[in-house]
């Protein structure tokens, strides 16, 4: 823990971002449980849960590449603040509406704010922290997100004693508003400018997005990573559908017990995220990434076989640990080798691809769970994740190998016309 203590003590910008992120993620964790419970209790269907989850993904699915291009062209600080403001407005609105049409519309607005915020933050972190502490900052950011998904559901379980789900959604909206204020006070360094010839005009957002696709396609390691992560999320995403059905239907658990399962998984993710900070080089991050895939495959199978609620809790904690390793390691791998000028586009593309995979997982998970139940669903996810691990291990072999110096790694090509503005 000492590197993280030193990080917070010596990096003022990271300290402010961590404080803002920690409190907003507590609200998010609680709001996540509240929103899914509202959807399930109103419609008693796996499809209702999938519909709400898809609202979070749809904006990233359709606009992720363009949002990433915006993050390389416009002020990343302003985009982060805008993402938080949109999510604040959406969740505050969700606390006061009752119709399904308004609920879907506001959930989509929250999803758009999320699509703006997540890739922009991943791209902006290198401009807030020193390069030496970037692995710790990335891991801390991921861990705080996951701690929110751990403590937030626990807070939700306690909050239901005093307030209803609508009150939890309102609190979540206010946490995003506070985050926007704090992020607005953080100083972001201007990204390094690419060297360009002449005075060629900057391409439009769509052209910049296409350039980002070419950069990603040209880099073997990044390309293999995004494809492997997409395949993994196509299985992992079904957990969001299956976990609620496993607890409420198969194990006859209560809403509070479901919240504790989400908290157990969040605890595992937080620990895995902190462990992933050891990926201070690309080869080290790759090893942790593959370890996380393997751990998730084993834990999914355990979720499908565990006969009691207590064993399910343990299995979900292990699943979270593997998930934390994967999520932070994949971000570190990209930060290690992709130039700052195109980081926004690469993270935006990654976000879009993973959103499509997650959407497929939600729909497929609902279909499988409706046909055969949650236990076979988890066994299917475990087998699929094991296959992804094997394919990723083969595809990424040697992709991140260091040069003879043992320190520097090959960088992705930078588009000649990419001239970012300051943050």
Secondary structure in CASP SS format (residue, H / E / C, confidence):
PFRMAT SS
TARGET T0000
AUTHOR 0000-0000-0000
METHOD secondary structure of the structure
MODEL  1
X C 1.00
X H 1.00
X H 1.00
X H 1.00
X H 1.00
X H 1.00
X H 1.00
X H 1.00
X H 1.00
X H 1.00
X C 1.00
X H 1.00
X H 1.00
X H 1.00
X H 1.00
X H 1.00
X H 1.00
X H 1.00
X H 1.00
X H 1.00
X H 1.00
X H 1.00
X H 1.00
X H 1.00
X H 1.00
X H 1.00
X H 1.00
X H 1.00
X H 1.00
X H 1.00
X H 1.00
X H 1.00
X H 1.00
X H 1.00
X H 1.00
X H 1.00
X H 1.00
X H 1.00
X H 1.00
X H 1.00
X H 1.00
X H 1.00
X H 1.00
X C 1.00
X C 1.00
X H 1.00
X H 1.00
X H 1.00
X H 1.00
X H 1.00
X H 1.00
X H 1.00
X H 1.00
X H 1.00
X H 1.00
X H 1.00
X H 1.00
X H 1.00
X H 1.00
X H 1.00
X H 1.00
X H 1.00
X H 1.00
X H 1.00
X H 1.00
X H 1.00
X H 1.00
X H 1.00
X H 1.00
X H 1.00
X H 1.00
X H 1.00
X H 1.00
X C 1.00
X C 1.00
X H 1.00
X H 1.00
X H 1.00
X H 1.00
X H 1.00
X H 1.00
X H 1.00
X H 1.00
X H 1.00
X H 1.00
X H 1.00
X H 1.00
X H 1.00
X H 1.00
X H 1.00
X H 1.00
X H 1.00
X H 1.00
X H 1.00
X C 1.00
X C 1.00
X C 1.00
X C 1.00
X C 1.00
X H 1.00
X H 1.00
X H 1.00
X H 1.00
X H 1.00
X H 1.00
X H 1.00
X H 1.00
X H 1.00
X H 1.00
X H 1.00
X H 1.00
X H 1.00
X H 1.00
X H 1.00
X H 1.00
X H 1.00
X H 1.00
X H 1.00
X H 1.00
X H 1.00
X H 1.00
X H 1.00
X H 1.00
X H 1.00
X H 1.00
X H 1.00
X H 1.00
X C 1.00
X C 1.00
X C 1.00
X H 1.00
X H 1.00
X H 1.00
X H 1.00
X H 1.00
X H 1.00
X H 1.00
X H 1.00
X H 1.00
X H 1.00
X H 1.00
X H 1.00
X H 1.00
X H 1.00
X H 1.00
X H 1.00
X H 1.00
X H 1.00
X H 1.00
X H 1.00
X H 1.00
X H 1.00
X H 1.00
X H 1.00
X H 1.00
X H 1.00
X H 1.00
X H 1.00
X H 1.00
X C 1.00
X C 1.00
X C 1.00
X C 1.00
X C 1.00
X H 1.00
X H 1.00
X H 1.00
X H 1.00
X H 1.00
X H 1.00
X H 1.00
X H 1.00
X H 1.00
X H 1.00
X H 1.00
X H 1.00
X H 1.00
X H 1.00
X H 1.00
X H 1.00
X H 1.00
X H 1.00
X H 1.00
X C 1.00
X C 1.00
X C 1.00
X C 1.00
X C 1.00
X C 1.00
X C 1.00
X C 1.00
X C 1.00
X C 1.00
X C 1.00
X C 1.00
X C 1.00
X C 1.00
X C 1.00
X C 1.00
X C 1.00
X C 1.00
X C 1.00
X C 1.00
X C 1.00
X H 1.00
X H 1.00
X H 1.00
X H 1.00
X H 1.00
X H 1.00
X H 1.00
X H 1.00
X H 1.00
X H 1.00
X H 1.00
X H 1.00
X H 1.00
X H 1.00
X C 1.00
X H 1.00
X H 1.00
X H 1.00
X H 1.00
X H 1.00
X H 1.00
X H 1.00
X H 1.00
X H 1.00
X H 1.00
X H 1.00
X H 1.00
X H 1.00
X H 1.00
X H 1.00
X H 1.00
X H 1.00
X C 1.00
X C 1.00
X H 1.00
X H 1.00
X H 1.00
X H 1.00
X H 1.00
X H 1.00
X H 1.00
X H 1.00
X H 1.00
X H 1.00
X H 1.00
X H 1.00
X C 1.00
X C 1.00
X C 1.00
X C 1.00
X H 1.00
X H 1.00
X H 1.00
X H 1.00
X H 1.00
X H 1.00
X H 1.00
X H 1.00
X H 1.00
X H 1.00
X H 1.00
X H 1.00
X H 1.00
X H 1.00
X H 1.00
X H 1.00
X H 1.00
X H 1.00
X H 1.00
X H 1.00
X H 1.00
X H 1.00
X H 1.00
X H 1.00
X C 1.00
X C 1.00
X C 1.00
X H 1.00
X H 1.00
X H 1.00
X H 1.00
X H 1.00
X H 1.00
X H 1.00
X H 1.00
X H 1.00
X H 1.00
X H 1.00
X H 1.00
X H 1.00
X H 1.00
X H 1.00
X H 1.00
X H 1.00
X H 1.00
X H 1.00
X H 1.00
X H 1.00
X H 1.00
X H 1.00
X H 1.00
X C 1.00
X C 1.00
X C 1.00
X H 1.00
X H 1.00
X H 1.00
X H 1.00
X H 1.00
X H 1.00
X H 1.00
X H 1.00
X H 1.00
X H 1.00
X H 1.00
X H 1.00
X H 1.00
X H 1.00
X H 1.00
X H 1.00
X H 1.00
X H 1.00
X H 1.00
X H 1.00
X H 1.00
X H 1.00
X H 1.00
X H 1.00
X H 1.00
X H 1.00
X H 1.00
X H 1.00
X H 1.00
X C 1.00
X C 1.00
X H 1.00
X H 1.00
X H 1.00
X H 1.00
X H 1.00
X H 1.00
X H 1.00
X H 1.00
X H 1.00
X H 1.00
X H 1.00
X H 1.00
X H 1.00
X H 1.00
X H 1.00
X H 1.00
X H 1.00
X H 1.00
X H 1.00
X H 1.00
X H 1.00
X H 1.00
X H 1.00
X H 1.00
X H 1.00
X H 1.00
X H 1.00
X H 1.00
X H 1.00
X H 1.00
X H 1.00
X H 1.00
X H 1.00
X C 1.00
X H 1.00
X H 1.00
X H 1.00
X H 1.00
X H 1.00
X H 1.00
X H 1.00
X H 1.00
X H 1.00
X H 1.00
X H 1.00
X H 1.00
X H 1.00
X H 1.00
X H 1.00
X H 1.00
X H 1.00
X H 1.00
X H 1.00
X H 1.00
X H 1.00
X H 1.00
X C 1.00
X C 1.00
X C 1.00
X C 1.00
X C 1.00
X C 1.00
X C 1.00
X C 1.00
X C 1.00
X C 1.00
X C 1.00
X C 1.00
X C 1.00
X C 1.00
X C 1.00
X C 1.00
X C 1.00
X C 1.00
X C 1.00
X C 1.00
X C 1.00
X C 1.00
X C 1.00
X C 1.00
X C 1.00
X C 1.00
X C 1.00
X C 1.00
END
